[in-house]
Amino acid sequence: MTNGYALGQLGAAFLTATTHEDPEVRRRADRRAQRWVQAIEGMADGRVAVGSRLPVRGLPSWVTLEVLRGGFATGSASAEQPLQADEVALARRIGIPATRRLLFGYFLTDAGLQELYGLLDSGAYRVEIPEDAALLTIAWLVRSGDREAALDILDAVSPFTEKFRLAPKTANAPTSPPDFVYRITAGEAADALRARKPNPRVEAQREALAVWNPFGDRVLSLWLEKYRDGHVSFDGDPAWRAKASALVDEYDRLAANHTSCTKHRKPKENLAILLRALRATAEGEELDARERGLVRTVIERSVLKRGAPGSAEHAVLRDYQRGVASAPAHCQLAAVAAERLSSLDLAEGIEHPRLLGGEVTPQEEGASGILQGLAMPPIVPRLLNRAHSAPIEELLDEGVVPSAEVLAALVPRISATVVAAGFPDRALATLAAANYRAFRRRRSLLLLNLEKQVQLTELPWVRATARHSEATSDEAMAVAQRVGSLALDHFPATITPNPLVRELQHLLTAAGYNVPLVEELAADIFMGRFSDKFRRAAQVAARVVGGTLYANYYGIDTDQILGLAEPPKQKPTSGWTWRRVRPTEHGSTFGDLCWARAGRDTGRWLVCCRQRDDHRAVADPDDPQSCSPGLTRHRAVSDLERARSRSDREECHAPGSGLTAATPARNGERRGLRLATGSLLP
């Protein structure tokens, strides 16, 4: 990942925001472009440090950040948003100025705590981000008498009460069983149904059947008045020419008002041929032999194919086509189905979606004008099934979960039941489960130097309630076995997605098993070394495959793997540093063994690590000290190759840059090169 990646994402968002035909898509792209600008500016001025688990200066790890594609933080927190309507209404109700700090203080008064107690007991709240659970946790701790733990949370969040929304968000109490899962909520399904738009091709067909076919029949009928025994008379009397002129004028009006179907504009189409001849005849022009022949051919073939206008054969066809043209569009039926969801809890799934996908009822006919008895198009049951709330096994059997990635997105709701089972108090159990689901929705950061993503236990309100939980090893193990079996049974040929690996690791740890599950590595940020978890996982695998045909076929020295020692702990670096990776002697580290098996017998510089405090940097493939934030080996080497091709020593200056490193040129000379963040950004 480089600064060039961020600039590329910005360019793509800007292009979509300025060229896409859908206004909603342009609006979303514009917002995305603004966030990328914010992220790039943050990297440039040092507020955002890409690659760190604490990427935003001044924000602790528990803060939920706005994270863009690729793991880039924008520099803003998700809870840092303008005052919401419910906050303004609350401030007006209790008679205080509408500021976040005063609202936070209100919930610490007796009256505010009573409101929080009511929310805890009823469950009528929603936790969209973990910060939404902070005040509710404080209230539970105060009610349970654990004031010291409540004060610990206050100490952690008090510096942010002016900017962050920490007030709870009210909602309907959940009614679905805790182990029911769904892909989208009823509200999201309703929005998707209402967002359906008419299909342009279907609307063109509808216009052709309802407008241009009847008009074409009238044009053909007029020409049939001049057709006798295989010949067409082009000497129109004044009355016929008046009718022809009226039809031509009507065509001009229809063509201006009905633009979906363009078939009539094609010069080789039947209607275009008849209209061209009709216009010429009405204006007194003579037609050449070719045009006369075309008119006669169109008349004969049209009558042969469909019958003459007004005949029984022709009337049956046109009656059927009028019925097709009058049928409601799929988007209209989808809007009827969306209205059916308005009586449900829009924040939950749908337990019985089939009951909502039936035919149009008499009441709906009166409200929408769509005839009763019409069936819903296939898109309606598909969208409703995506909101189906049921055990995950049922959704898998129905095909609602099409991939291991979708399964991984649903598993946190199941894992939350294990979290809830650890708390005897029902109110705290419900809150802990909601907080866990919200935490799992946090987007991962781009990390370097083998750093770990922020853990659930780093949240102050999770640490504060840990003493009130009980062991849930049996429940955790049962859920881990259930989830693992589902992944293997339904997606056996798919690499287990990293989110699912993390969920399984969490469940196994809660069950008391220290099993090293390893994620799929990202090649673009690979640091040339592995965390010790990979060594432990390899040793577990070596004990299983040792002496088998598999180990012999791939030449795996299981004894060597089992002899690998734990690598020494490395001190965290404060700057961008290059690391030389050189396979060493037998049995040193797991990473060295991998490089040796890959045939890399000579040391080479791989990638650079981020500089946290100072973004001035140097790049050198032989002896570099640091490089620009986000700069990978490929970008650094390409920059160096361009510098080496110049005949004279060149310095690439950037404001505040004072570092210079000697770089060996291809001809053996030494040249200097300066790289800085400012030189990589426009």
Disulfide bonds with the S-S distance in Angstrom:
Cys608-Cys627 1.87
